[in-house]
Amino acid sequence: RDLDCDPRMPLEISTDWGSKASFLVVGQERNFDFVSKTTSLFPIDCIINEFYAERNDEDDTLVNALCDKFATYYQNHMKKEVVFYRDRYGDVRHANAKKSYNEMFIDRLESKWGWKVEQKVHRGIEPPQHDKFLLWMNLLAETDARFPHIRINGSKCKYTLISMNNTRVGTDSNGKFTKDKRSERNSSISPLEATHFGDTVDKRIWTKYGDLLRKSTTFVDVRF
């Protein structure tokens, strides 16, 4: 039912777990540009949907609520397979919990909804924000054939776009880019419009394409 989603292909998902709200973003890499409705010779990474669960309006746990929202929406998806780009922080087991958030999410998606889950995670520790910004600059510039193009569904991913657009960029003492995450602690800003959704997208994009940045010899000009 969604032009930017191929029901014959697996869905790619990433999450951001929080105590007050949790977030999930859906993507697919294809050779189809749903904006121009044309077949492409190069890969296009499509960010096609977003889901969230908030503590104050859910009767179930955040993990179960978020999983069920995703699975209900895609219950008619022909290929019941997801590539889950795990958040390393979601692997931590909290007090009195036998499983981590990631483990609970995967178990529910497989046992209750019948999805097959392939797991991926980025190598090493969390990459510096500077490197993430450089990767996004190359992706969005669309001038280097080594990088795929990015398309974001403007109606289905409303808060993802707001989060990305509202994210402030700073520099540290070494001139490296930093991400201002104070919006996550500001009670006057909705969690949906803070940096959470942007972080969720970052996890999948960095895990998939971060190595391309290391292979690249040039970067696009920085413009703000």
C-alpha positions in Angstrom: 0.0 0.0 0.0 3.0 2.3 0.2 4.7 3.2 -3.0 8.1 3.4 -1.4 7.9 -0.1 0.2 8.5 -3.3 -1.8 6.5 -6.0 0.0 8.8 -8.7 -1.5 11.9 -7.4 0.2 12.9 -7.5 3.9 12.4 -4.3 6.0 15.3 -2.7 7.7 14.7 -1.3 11.1 16.6 0.5 13.9 15.4 1.6 17.4 16.2 4.0 20.1 15.1 2.9 23.6 14.3 5.4 26.3 12.6 5.4 29.7 9.9 7.9 28.6 9.6 7.0 24.9 11.1 4.6 22.4 11.5 5.1 18.7 11.7 2.9 15.5 12.5 3.9 11.9 11.9 1.7 8.9 13.9 1.6 5.7 14.7 -0.3 2.5 17.5 -0.1 0.0 16.3 -0.4 -3.5 17.1 0.6 -7.1 13.8 2.6 -7.3 13.3 6.3 -6.6 9.8 6.7 -5.2 10.1 10.5 -5.6 10.6 10.5 -9.4 8.9 7.0 -9.7 11.8 5.8 -11.9 14.2 2.8 -11.7 17.7 3.8 -10.7 21.1 2.4 -11.7 22.5 3.2 -8.3 21.3 2.2 -4.8 18.7 4.4 -3.1 18.2 4.1 0.6 14.6 4.8 1.4 13.5 5.9 4.9 9.9 5.0 4.7 8.2 4.9 8.1 8.5 5.8 11.8 6.9 4.5 15.0 7.1 5.6 18.6 5.6 4.6 22.0 5.3 6.9 24.9 5.2 5.9 28.6 2.2 8.0 29.5 -0.2 6.6 26.8 0.7 2.9 26.7 -0.8 0.2 28.9 2.0 -2.3 27.9 5.7 -2.0 28.1 7.4 0.4 25.7 9.2 -2.5 24.0 6.0 -4.5 23.4 4.0 -1.4 22.4 6.6 -0.4 19.8 6.9 -3.9 18.5 3.2 -4.3 18.1 2.7 -1.0 16.4 5.3 -1.9 13.8 4.0 -5.5 13.3 0.4 -4.4 13.1 1.1 -1.9 10.4 3.1 -4.4 8.3 1.0 -7.4 9.1 0.3 -7.8 5.3 3.9 -7.5 4.3 4.6 -10.5 2.1 8.2 -11.1 3.2 8.1 -11.4 7.0 11.8 -10.6 7.4 13.6 -7.7 9.0 17.2 -6.7 9.2 17.5 -5.3 12.8 20.3 -2.7 13.2 20.8 -3.1 16.9 21.6 -0.3 19.3 24.4 -1.4 21.6 22.8 0.5 24.5 19.8 -1.7 23.9 21.9 -4.8 24.7 22.3 -3.7 28.3 20.3 -5.7 30.8 18.6 -3.6 33.4 18.0 -4.5 37.1 15.4 -7.2 37.6 15.3 -7.9 33.8 16.2 -11.3 32.4 16.5 -9.9 28.9 17.8 -6.7 27.3 15.4 -4.4 25.3 16.8 -5.8 22.1 16.3 -9.4 23.2 12.7 -8.7 24.3 11.9 -6.9 21.0 13.3 -9.7 18.9 11.6 -12.4 20.9 8.2 -10.7 20.6 8.6 -10.0 16.9 9.5 -13.6 16.2 7.2 -15.5 18.6 4.1 -13.4 18.5 4.2 -12.0 15.0 6.1 -14.7 13.1 8.9 -12.4 11.7 12.4 -13.7 10.9 15.0 -11.3 12.4 18.6 -10.8 11.0 20.7 -8.8 13.4 23.5 -6.3 12.5 25.5 -4.0 14.7 28.3 -1.5 14.0 31.8 -2.5 14.8 33.6 -1.1 17.9 32.3 1.7 20.1 29.8 4.4 19.2 31.4 6.3 16.3 32.2 10.0 16.8 29.4 12.5 15.8 32.0 14.2 13.5 32.2 11.1 11.4 28.5 10.7 11.2 28.1 14.3 10.0 30.7 13.7 7.3 28.9 10.6 6.2 25.6 12.4 5.9 27.2 15.3 4.0 28.4 12.8 1.4 25.1 11.0 1.2 23.0 14.1 0.8 25.3 15.8 -1.7 24.7 13.0 -4.3 28.0 13.8 -6.1 30.0 10.7 -5.3 29.0 7.4 -7.0 30.3 5.4 -4.1 27.5 6.7 -1.8 23.8 5.7 -2.2 21.2 8.4 -2.5 18.8 9.0 0.4 15.0 9.5 0.2 12.8 10.2 3.2 9.0 9.8 3.1 7.8 13.3 4.0 4.4 12.2 5.3 5.2 9.0 7.1 8.4 10.2 8.6 7.2 13.6 9.9 9.0 13.6 13.2 12.2 12.0 11.8 12.5 15.1 9.5 11.7 17.5 12.4 14.3 15.8 14.6 17.0 16.0 11.9 16.2 19.6 11.0 16.1 20.7 14.6 19.4 19.1 15.6 22.0 21.7 16.3 25.6 21.2 15.3 28.5 22.5 17.3 32.3 22.1 17.3 34.6 21.0 20.0 38.0 22.3 21.0 39.6 20.4 18.1 37.2 21.8 15.5 35.3 18.5 15.2 31.5 18.5 14.7 29.4 17.7 17.8 25.6 17.0 18.2 23.7 19.1 20.7 21.5 16.6 22.5 20.1 19.0 25.1 16.7 18.8 23.5 16.4 15.3 25.0 16.6 16.7 28.5 14.4 19.8 27.9 10.9 19.1 29.3 9.4 21.9 27.1 10.4 20.0 23.9 8.4 16.9 22.9 10.5 13.8 22.7 9.2 13.3 19.2 10.9 16.6 18.1 14.1 16.0 20.1 17.2 14.2 18.7 15.9 10.7 19.3 14.5 10.0 15.8 17.6 11.4 14.2 19.7 9.1 16.4 17.6 6.2 15.3 18.2 6.8 11.7 21.9 7.3 12.3 22.3 3.8 13.7 21.2 2.1 10.6 22.8 4.5 8.1 26.2 4.4 9.9 26.2 0.6 10.3 25.4 0.2 6.6 27.6 2.9 5.0 30.2 4.0 7.6 32.9 2.0 5.8 32.3 4.0 2.6 33.4 7.1 4.5 36.7 5.5 5.3 37.2 4.5 1.7 36.4 7.9 0.4 39.3 10.2 -0.3 37.4 13.5 -0.5 34.6 15.1 1.4 32.0 17.6 0.2 32.1 21.2 1.2 30.6 21.9 4.6 27.6 24.3 4.3 25.1 25.3 6.9 
